[in-house]
Amino acid sequence: MKRILILLLSCTLFFALAKEAEVDYLQLAALLLKDGHVDRAYDALQKVDTNSSTLDKPYYYMVKGLILTKKGIYDKANEAFTESIKLNPDTNATKPLYLYIAQNSFKSKDYKGCIEALNKVPELVEAKPKLLSLKAECYWRAGEKEKALDTLQLAMQKFPKYLQAYKQRFYYYMQLHLYQAALEDATKYLQSAKPNPTIMLNFINALRKSNQIDRAIELAEKAKLIFPHNPKVILMLGHLYIDKGMLHAAADLFDEASAYAPKYNKEAAELYRRAKEYVMALLKNAQMLDTKEKYKQRIAIYLDYGDFERVIAARSALERNGLLENENMRYALAYAYFKEGEFKKAEELLATLKNPDLFKKATKLRMQMQKCRKNIWECRL
């Protein structure tokens, strides 16, 4: 019985070894890679007998390069691709591998290595605009600005409908401070591309960050014509008008945006206040939902307008909402009492202030009240 068991185990081991010897681990690795099982493909590749005389070494190194690429080991992947190219006498078959080398080099931030790989297959690169775009980006990041622009120009000539080149060159021109040229590229892109508010806002914001406010406004006004109901576009134009000091126009835009998002009522009211459009400021303030913020802003509007009686009349509402716990609000109310000649009530509130800046203001206000008490003609209410 024991001999039979040993015999059975020997047979099982023999057939298992024979089966293993029949497995083509290179093809298995390729199949697993195709199905997305990268780690299993890598494990299968480790079992390939690289000393076998029948091994297709160019294919082996190609598969190895592809697996390592998927694993993000770009330097080793490129070494494998390079070995595959060296061992393969069919130069046409190896051309696509240069594109893998280029992409891996770009991901590794080896921009010169990417350019060198692309230069090996110019016919492939010049047949696809995205590859020309990649090459231009490598030149740009490698500090070869002129070659980057020349490569994009080639892409535009060979592929007039490839609008991405205009978008890419826009950002290059911005970095070179060639703002008018950048605006022209943005305009060309937007004239032909499918309208996209996000891309337009990116162009506008880039101009704004470079302090090219007039050019940014020009583009933002076009964007608003295309997307009249997009709150982000409306607000961007509003911010640009603020940058130009055009507060009334900006307030109107924030008012328009508040129809889509009520949270902009506060900003609209504040802009109308700064523009001294007090009726509109109070109207937008009344539409605010946050009671505390509403009263704080309303007091600021009343003070700016010089309606001190209304500030005083709002005292009970301020107390009810806990706003008089805020020293700034107490000073505002004290100032209103001062302007109305109610010095005692003003002093009561000023005596509660501890904030250093407000304490200094309170001291000056007390001095003014003292002048008023001594000589009404010196009083500046």
C-alpha positions in Angstrom: 0.0 0.0 0.0 2.8 2.3 0.9 4.5 1.6 -2.5 1.3 2.4 -4.3 1.0 5.7 -2.5 4.6 6.7 -3.4 4.0 5.7 -7.0 0.9 7.9 -7.2 2.7 10.9 -5.7 5.6 10.5 -8.1 3.2 10.4 -11.1 1.3 13.4 -9.8 4.6 15.4 -9.4 5.8 14.2 -12.9 2.6 15.4 -14.6 2.7 18.7 -12.6 6.2 19.4 -13.7 5.4 18.4 -17.3 2.4 20.7 -17.3 4.5 23.6 -15.9 7.1 23.1 -18.6 4.3 23.4 -21.2 3.1 26.8 -19.9 4.2 29.7 -22.1 4.7 32.3 -19.4 5.5 35.1 -21.9 2.2 34.7 -23.7 0.5 34.3 -20.3 2.0 37.6 -19.1 0.9 39.3 -22.3 -2.6 38.0 -21.9 -2.9 39.0 -18.3 -1.6 42.4 -19.1 -4.2 42.8 -21.8 -6.9 41.9 -19.3 -5.6 44.5 -16.8 -4.0 42.1 -14.3 -0.7 44.0 -14.2 0.7 42.4 -11.0 -0.1 38.9 -12.1 1.4 39.6 -15.5 4.6 40.8 -13.8 4.7 37.6 -11.7 4.2 35.4 -14.8 7.0 37.3 -16.6 9.4 36.5 -13.8 9.0 32.8 -14.6 10.1 33.2 -18.3 13.4 31.4 -19.0 15.4 34.2 -20.5 18.2 31.8 -21.4 16.0 29.7 -23.6 17.2 29.6 -27.2 13.6 29.7 -28.4 12.7 32.9 -26.5 11.6 35.8 -28.7 13.7 38.4 -26.9 12.5 41.5 -28.7 8.9 40.5 -27.8 9.9 39.6 -24.2 11.5 43.0 -23.6 8.5 44.8 -25.2 6.1 43.0 -22.9 8.4 43.7 -20.0 8.4 47.4 -20.9 4.6 47.5 -21.1 4.2 45.9 -17.7 6.7 48.2 -16.1 5.0 51.2 -17.7 1.7 50.1 -16.2 3.4 49.7 -12.8 4.8 53.3 -13.1 8.4 52.1 -13.1 9.2 54.4 -16.1 13.0 54.3 -16.1 13.2 50.5 -16.1 10.4 50.3 -18.7 12.4 52.5 -21.0 15.4 50.3 -20.6 13.3 47.3 -21.6 11.9 49.2 -24.6 15.4 50.2 -25.7 16.6 46.6 -25.4 13.6 45.5 -27.5 14.5 48.0 -30.2 18.1 47.0 -30.2 17.4 43.3 -30.6 14.6 43.7 -33.2 15.9 43.9 -36.9 12.4 45.1 -38.0 12.8 48.9 -37.6 9.2 49.6 -38.6 7.9 47.3 -35.9 9.9 49.1 -33.2 8.8 52.7 -34.1 5.8 52.7 -31.8 8.1 51.8 -28.9 9.7 55.3 -29.2 6.3 56.8 -28.4 6.1 54.8 -25.2 9.6 55.9 -24.3 8.6 59.5 -25.0 5.5 59.3 -22.8 7.4 57.6 -20.0 10.2 60.2 -20.2 7.6 63.0 -19.9 6.0 61.4 -16.8 9.5 61.1 -15.3 10.1 64.8 -16.1 12.9 63.8 -18.5 11.8 66.3 -21.1 15.0 66.1 -23.2 14.7 62.3 -23.2 11.1 62.7 -24.4 12.2 65.0 -27.3 15.0 62.6 -28.3 12.6 59.7 -28.5 10.1 61.7 -30.6 12.9 62.8 -32.9 13.5 59.1 -33.7 10.1 58.9 -35.3 9.3 62.3 -36.9 6.8 60.7 -39.4 4.7 59.4 -36.5 4.9 62.6 -34.5 4.0 64.9 -37.4 1.0 62.6 -38.3 -0.7 63.3 -34.9 -1.3 66.8 -33.5 -1.3 65.5 -29.9 2.2 64.3 -30.3 3.3 67.7 -31.7 1.6 69.2 -28.7 3.5 66.9 -26.4 6.8 67.8 -28.1 6.1 71.5 -27.8 5.4 71.1 -24.1 8.7 69.2 -23.6 10.6 72.0 -25.4 8.8 74.6 -23.2 9.6 72.7 -19.9 13.2 72.2 -21.1 13.5 75.9 -21.5 13.6 75.9 -25.3 10.8 78.5 -25.7 11.3 79.3 -29.4 11.3 75.6 -30.4 8.1 75.1 -28.4 6.4 77.9 -30.3 7.7 76.6 -33.6 6.4 73.2 -32.9 3.0 74.5 -32.1 3.0 76.6 -35.3 3.8 73.4 -37.2 0.8 71.7 -35.5 -1.4 74.6 -36.5 -0.3 74.5 -40.1 -0.7 70.8 -40.5 -3.9 70.5 -38.5 -5.9 73.8 -38.7 -8.8 72.3 -36.8 -6.6 71.3 -33.8 -7.7 74.1 -31.5 -5.8 72.8 -28.5 -2.7 74.3 -30.0 -4.2 77.8 -29.7 -5.1 77.1 -26.1 -1.6 75.8 -25.3 0.1 78.7 -27.0 -2.2 81.1 -25.1 -0.6 80.0 -21.8 2.9 80.2 -23.3 2.3 83.8 -24.5 1.0 84.7 -21.0 4.2 83.5 -19.5 6.1 85.5 -22.0 4.0 88.6 -21.2 2.8 88.8 -24.8 -0.7 89.6 -23.6 -2.2 90.9 -26.9 -1.0 87.8 -28.8 -2.4 85.6 -26.0 -5.8 87.3 -26.2 -5.8 86.8 -30.0 -5.2 83.0 -29.5 -7.9 82.8 -26.9 -10.3 84.6 -29.3 -9.4 82.2 -32.1 -9.9 79.2 -29.9 -13.3 80.4 -28.6 -14.5 81.3 -32.1 -14.1 77.8 -33.4 -14.3 75.6 -30.3 -17.6 74.4 -28.7 -18.6 77.1 -26.2 -17.3 76.1 -22.8 -17.7 78.6 -19.8 -15.0 76.8 -17.8 -12.3 77.3 -20.5 -13.4 80.9 -21.0 -13.1 81.6 -17.3 -9.7 80.0 -17.3 -8.6 82.4 -20.1 -10.1 85.4 -18.3 -8.6 84.5 -14.9 -5.1 84.1 -16.5 -5.4 87.6 -17.9 -6.7 89.0 -14.6 -3.8 87.4 -12.6 -1.4 89.0 -15.0 -3.1 92.4 -14.3 -4.4 92.6 -17.9 -7.7 93.9 -16.6 -8.9 95.6 -19.9 -8.1 92.5 -22.0 -9.8 90.3 -19.3 -12.9 92.5 -19.4 -13.0 92.3 -23.2 -13.0 88.6 -23.1 -15.4 88.5 -20.1 -18.0 90.6 -21.9 -17.8 88.2 -24.8 -18.3 85.3 -22.4 -21.4 87.0 -20.9 -22.9 87.4 -24.4 -22.4 83.6 -25.0 -23.4 82.5 -21.4 -25.8 85.3 -20.2 -27.3 83.1 -17.4 -24.1 81.6 -16.1 -23.5 83.1 -12.6 -19.8 82.4 -12.6 -19.3 84.3 -15.8 -21.5 87.2 -14.5 -19.5 87.3 -11.2 -16.1 87.2 -13.0 -17.1 90.3 -15.0 -18.3 91.9 -11.8 -15.0 91.3 -10.1 -13.2 92.8 -13.1 -15.3 95.9 -12.9 -14.4 96.1 -9.2 -10.8 96.0 -10.2 -11.4 98.9 -12.5 -13.3 100.8 -9.8 -16.6 100.6 -11.7 -18.6 99.8 -8.6 -22.1 100.6 -9.9 -21.6 98.3 -12.9 -20.2 95.6 -10.6 -23.1 96.0 -8.2 -25.6 95.5 -11.1 -23.8 92.3 -12.0 -23.8 90.9 -8.5 -27.5 91.9 -8.3 -28.0 89.9 -11.5 -26.1 86.9 -10.1 -28.2 86.9 -6.9 -31.2 85.9 -9.0 -29.4 82.5 -9.5 -27.7 82.3 -6.1 -29.2 84.4 -3.2 -25.9 84.3 -1.3 -24.8 87.2 -3.6 -27.3 89.6 -2.2 -24.9 90.6 0.5 -22.1 91.4 -2.0 -24.6 93.3 -4.2 -25.8 95.4 -1.2 -22.2 96.1 -0.2 -21.2 97.2 -3.7 -24.3 99.5 -4.0 -23.3 101.0 -0.6 -19.8 101.7 -1.8 -21.3 103.2 -5.0 -23.5 105.3 -2.8 -26.6 103.8 -4.2 -28.3 103.6 -0.8 -31.8 102.7 -1.9 -30.6 99.7 -3.9 -28.2 98.8 -1.1 -31.1 98.6 1.4 -33.3 96.8 -1.2 -30.6 94.0 -1.6 -29.9 94.0 2.1 -33.6 93.3 2.8 -33.3 90.2 0.6 -30.6 88.6 2.8 -31.6 85.5 4.7 -29.0 85.7 7.5 -30.6 88.0 10.1 -27.4 88.9 11.9 -25.5 89.7 8.8 -28.4 91.6 7.5 -28.5 93.9 10.5 -24.7 94.4 10.6 -24.7 95.5 6.9 -27.8 97.6 7.3 -26.2 99.6 10.1 -23.2 100.2 7.9 -25.5 101.5 5.1 -27.3 103.8 7.6 -24.0 105.2 8.9 -22.7 105.7 5.4 -25.9 107.4 4.4 -25.9 109.5 7.5 -29.3 108.2 8.7 -28.3 108.1 12.4 -31.9 108.1 13.7 -32.5 104.7 12.0 -29.3 103.3 13.6 -30.6 104.3 17.0 -34.1 103.0 16.1 -32.5 99.6 15.3 -31.1 99.2 18.8 -33.8 96.8 20.1 -33.3 94.6 17.0 -29.6 94.6 17.6 -30.0 93.6 21.2 -32.6 90.9 20.2 -30.1 89.3 17.8 -27.2 89.5 20.2 -25.3 91.9 18.0 -24.5 94.4 20.7 -22.1 91.8 22.1 -19.9 92.8 19.2 -17.7 95.9 20.2 -17.8 97.2 16.6 -21.6 97.3 16.7 -21.5 99.1 20.1 -19.2 101.7 18.8 -21.4 102.2 15.7 -24.4 102.8 17.9 -22.4 105.1 20.2 -21.3 107.1 17.2 -25.0 107.4 16.1 -25.9 108.7 19.5 -23.1 111.2 19.3 -24.2 112.4 15.9 -27.7 112.9 17.3 -26.4 114.8 20.4 -27.2 112.1 22.9 -23.8 112.2 24.6 -24.8 110.3 27.8 -26.0 107.2 25.9 -23.0 107.5 23.7 -20.7 107.6 26.7 -22.4 104.5 28.3 -21.6 102.5 25.2 -18.0 103.9 24.8 -17.2 102.9 28.4 -17.7 99.2 27.5 -15.1 99.1 24.7 -11.8 97.3 25.3 -10.5 96.7 21.8 -7.3 98.9 21.4 -8.3 100.4 18.1 -11.9 101.0 19.2 -10.6 102.4 22.5 -8.6 105.0 20.6 -11.6 105.9 18.5 -13.7 106.2 21.7 -11.1 108.6 23.2 -11.3 110.9 20.2 -15.1 110.8 20.3 -15.0 111.7 23.9 -12.8 114.7 23.2 -15.2 115.8 20.5 -18.1 115.5 22.9 -16.3 117.6 25.4 -15.8 120.3 22.9 -19.5 120.2 22.1 -20.4 120.6 25.8 -18.1 123.6 26.2 -18.9 125.4 22.9 -21.6 124.3 20.6 -19.9 126.2 17.7 -16.8 123.9 18.0 -19.0 120.8 17.9 -18.7 118.6 14.8 -21.7 116.5 14.7 
